[in-house]
Amino acid sequence: MEPGIKRGDVLFASNSWLYPIKVGDVIMFRTKARKNPIVHRVVKSRQNGEYVYLTKGDKNDFDDSHRIYEPGQRWLEKEDVLARVFWSVLAHPSIHPFSSGTTRDTVERFLQIHKAHVDWLGELPRTLEHPM
């Protein structure tokens, strides 16, 4: 997803289906062929009873049906989608996922560094319910 989201950036995502996924949204998904989740942008969607999605990495020349999805698979289905990314934060070198320490240590350091942002994020649901 570079240049917008780089490997190692911290992503905030939600698996809530309160708001439908639309073209332009960045989602996290998994296919049967790949163990690790993938984060790409939705470039097309359509409704086939349920919504289905076509994704593409921002720097990629082709959509994900050419190399990422299962052979013959053209669309992601709802069960393939893990979450919608709603915010990303540039990873600080001291808390890069490949740095020493456990994942929990890394997250705790990140939260300490970005506490103001996390506090603000905690207010977000309330703001959405009662806009000013």
N, C-alpha and C positions, 0 to 999 in steps of 0.2 A: 504493500500500500504506500510505498514511498512515492513521492516526497512528503506527503501529508503526515503519514504515520510511519515511524521507523521501527525496525526490529529492536525490541527492548523497551519501547515506550510503554507506559502504564495506561491501560484502557479501562474505562468505566462503561459497563454494559448492563443491559437489563433484559431478562427473558420474559418480561411482562408483555402480554398481547393486548394491553389496554389501548395502545395506539398502533394501527396497522403499519406494516413496513411498506415503504413506498420507494419509487425510483429515486436514486441519489443517496439513500441511507446506506451506512456501512454496517455490515452484519458479520457475525462470527458463525461459521458453520463447520460441519464435519461431514465427510463422505465415508462410505464403507471402505474405500480403497486407501484412505489416509488416516493415520492414527491421530495426528496433531490437528487442532482446530485451525481454520484459515479465516483471515479477516479480509474481505473484499467488498466493493461497492455494488449495490443492486443497479443494474443498467436497464433491466426490463422486468415487468411483472405482468401477470394475467391471471384471470380467475377461471379455474377449471373445476367448479364446485368449491374447491379450496384455492387459496392463492398459491401460485408458484413463482419462483424467482430465478432470474439469470444474473450472474455476477461476473465481475471482471476486476482485476487489480488495476489501479490507476495507471501504472507504467506499462502494463501488458498490451500487446498489439491485438490479442484475440480474447474473446470471452472465455469463461472457465469451462464451457462445455467441450472445448477442444483438448484440454490436458488435465484438468483438475477433477471433474466429475467422473463417475463410473463410465466405462465404454457404453456408448449409446444413450446415456442420460443427457437430456437437453435442459432440464429445469431442476432447481432445488425445490423440495417440498417442505412444508412446515416442520416436519419432524427432523429435517436436516439442519434447521436453523437453531443455533444454541442461544443467541442473544443479538440484540441490536446495540451497537456502540454509540453512545451519546456524548462521550467526552474522552479525549486522550491528553496525556501529559507527557512532555518530553522527559525521558528518563535522565536523572542526574547521574553522572559517572560513578558516584560513590554508592549508588543503589542499583546499578545495572544488574539484571537477572543473572549474569554470568560472574558476578563478583562473589567474593567469599561470603559464607554465612548461609543460613537456611532461607527458604522462601519467606517464612514468617518474619525473620529478622529484616529481610529486604523490605517487606511491606510495612513493618513497623517504622523503619527509618524513613520510608517514603511519607508515611502519614505524619511523622514528626516534622519533616521538612515542609510539608504542604498542609499543615493543620488549618490554616485560614481558608484554603480552598475546600477542604473537607467540611469545615463548619458551614461554609456557604452552601455546599452541595446538600447538606442535611436540611437546609431551609427550602430547597428547590421544590419538593413535593407540596409543601404548604403554599408556596408562591403560585404553583400551578392551580391549586384548588381555589385560591382567593387572590386573583391578580389585582395589582394596585390600580 
